[in-house]
Amino acid sequence: MFKKYFVEAESWKVFAISVGFFISGLLAKYSIGLCTFVTFTSSSAILITSLGIGSWIYFVGISLYSKLPSSVKLSYRLFVINIVFIILYLVLQVLRYSVFINHDPAIDINPLDLIILPLYFYFIYALVYIIYFVSKALVSIEKNSEATFGKYVGLIFLIVLFPIGIWYIQPRVRAIFSKTIIAG
């Protein structure tokens, strides 16, 4: 149900959902009187905000993968593993800032910080990979062959600039799946 919505939605609806999650995140962050953990609200705001963009990337990514030409080799398994890792990492960060920190970080180093550092580097890799996956898949489907980096680098920047980029990306996604619906 959600997959079909994100793939076939008009640009303004995807924009409204992502901005809605962003506003919800801000409300969670600034509702200090309603929550006992100030740090919990700050880190959960990031988690809530990530849900809008992350949901779109996930559902569009899995939908595009099913339409890839056979000559294009992208790792669907790595895409899903990276999505799951990103979710777990963000939840870990919420817990880290709300439950595990009970000291002054300027005085000593929390042992959990030493574990988080390598996870952070993989988190950055995972973000880059999922953006690469969606960008390359979209252009490869449009060209019906494997896209070169120069062909989809602009799309990478549009995904990074999500609120602006969605106005250019979503019509292309809709066009791919409207062709399928008409032809099928």
C-alpha positions in Angstrom: 0.0 0.0 0.0 2.7 2.5 1.0 4.9 1.4 -1.8 2.3 2.2 -4.4 1.5 5.6 -2.7 5.2 6.8 -2.7 5.7 5.6 -6.3 2.5 7.0 -7.8 2.1 10.1 -5.6 2.3 13.6 -7.1 5.3 15.7 -6.1 3.4 18.0 -3.8 2.1 15.0 -1.8 5.6 13.6 -1.2 6.8 17.1 -0.4 3.9 17.6 2.1 4.7 14.2 3.8 8.4 15.0 4.2 7.8 18.5 5.4 5.1 17.1 7.7 7.6 14.7 9.3 10.0 17.6 9.6 7.5 19.8 11.4 6.6 16.9 13.6 10.2 16.5 14.4 10.5 20.1 15.3 7.4 19.9 17.5 8.9 16.9 19.3 12.1 18.8 19.8 10.5 21.9 21.2 7.9 20.2 23.4 10.2 20.2 26.3 7.4 20.7 28.8 5.7 17.5 27.6 8.7 15.3 27.8 11.1 14.6 30.7 14.1 14.0 28.5 15.3 17.1 26.6 17.9 15.1 24.8 15.4 12.4 23.9 13.2 15.0 22.1 16.2 16.5 20.3 17.4 13.1 18.9 14.0 11.8 18.3 13.3 14.9 16.2 16.0 13.7 13.9 14.5 10.3 13.8 11.0 11.6 13.0 12.3 13.9 10.3 14.2 11.0 8.7 11.1 8.9 8.4 9.6 11.0 5.6 12.7 11.1 3.4 13.7 7.5 4.4 10.3 6.1 3.5 10.3 7.7 0.1 13.9 6.4 -0.7 13.1 2.9 0.5 9.8 2.5 -1.4 11.1 4.1 -4.6 14.3 2.1 -4.4 12.6 -1.3 -4.1 10.1 -0.3 -6.8 12.8 0.8 -9.2 14.8 -2.3 -8.6 12.0 -4.5 -9.9 12.1 -2.5 -13.2 15.9 -2.5 -13.8 17.2 -3.8 -17.1 18.9 -7.2 -16.7 22.2 -5.7 -17.8 22.3 -3.4 -14.7 23.9 -4.9 -11.6 22.9 -3.2 -8.3 22.9 -5.0 -5.0 19.3 -5.1 -3.7 20.5 -7.0 -0.6 23.0 -4.3 0.3 20.3 -1.6 -0.3 18.0 -3.3 2.2 20.8 -4.0 4.7 21.8 -0.3 4.6 18.2 0.8 5.1 17.9 -1.4 8.2 21.3 -0.3 9.4 20.4 3.3 9.1 17.2 2.8 11.1 19.0 0.8 13.8 21.8 3.4 14.0 19.3 6.3 14.4 17.4 4.4 17.2 20.7 3.7 18.9 21.5 7.4 18.7 18.2 8.3 20.3 18.9 5.8 23.1 22.4 7.0 23.5 21.4 10.6 24.0 18.4 9.9 26.2 19.3 6.8 28.3 23.0 6.1 28.2 24.5 9.6 28.8 24.6 10.4 32.4 27.9 12.2 32.6 29.6 15.4 31.4 31.1 14.7 28.0 33.7 17.4 28.5 35.2 15.5 31.5 35.4 11.9 30.4 34.8 9.7 27.4 31.9 7.3 27.4 32.9 3.8 26.3 29.9 3.7 24.0 31.4 6.6 22.0 34.3 4.3 21.0 31.8 1.8 19.6 29.7 4.5 17.9 32.6 5.9 15.8 33.0 3.0 13.4 29.2 2.7 13.2 29.1 6.3 12.3 31.5 5.8 9.4 29.4 2.9 8.1 26.2 5.1 8.6 27.7 7.6 6.2 28.6 4.9 3.7 25.0 3.5 4.0 23.5 6.9 3.3 25.7 7.4 0.2 24.9 3.9 -1.1 21.1 4.2 -0.8 21.2 7.6 -2.6 23.5 6.1 -5.3 21.2 3.1 -5.6 18.1 5.1 -6.3 19.9 7.6 -8.6 21.5 4.9 -10.7 18.4 2.8 -10.9 16.2 5.7 -12.0 18.5 6.8 -14.8 19.3 3.2 -15.9 15.5 2.5 -16.2 15.0 5.7 -18.2 17.9 4.9 -20.6 17.2 1.1 -20.6 20.9 0.4 -20.1 23.5 0.9 -17.3 23.9 4.6 -16.5 27.3 6.1 -16.1 28.2 8.3 -13.2 28.0 11.4 -15.2 24.4 10.7 -16.1 23.1 10.3 -12.5 25.4 12.6 -10.5 22.8 15.4 -10.8 20.2 13.1 -9.4 22.4 12.4 -6.4 22.5 16.1 -5.6 18.7 16.4 -6.1 18.1 13.6 -3.6 20.5 15.3 -1.1 18.6 18.5 -1.6 15.4 16.6 -1.0 12.7 19.2 -0.5 13.8 20.9 -3.7 14.9 17.8 -5.6 11.6 15.9 -5.1 9.9 18.3 -7.5 12.2 17.1 -10.3 12.6 13.4 -9.2 9.0 12.3 -8.4 7.6 13.1 -11.9 10.3 10.9 -13.4 9.4 8.1 -11.0 5.7 8.5 -11.8 6.5 8.4 -15.5 8.3 5.1 -15.2 5.4 3.5 -13.4 2.6 5.1 -15.4 4.2 3.5 -18.5 4.1 0.2 -16.8 0.4 0.6 -15.8 -0.6 1.7 -19.3 1.4 -1.0 -21.0 0.4 -3.7 -18.5 
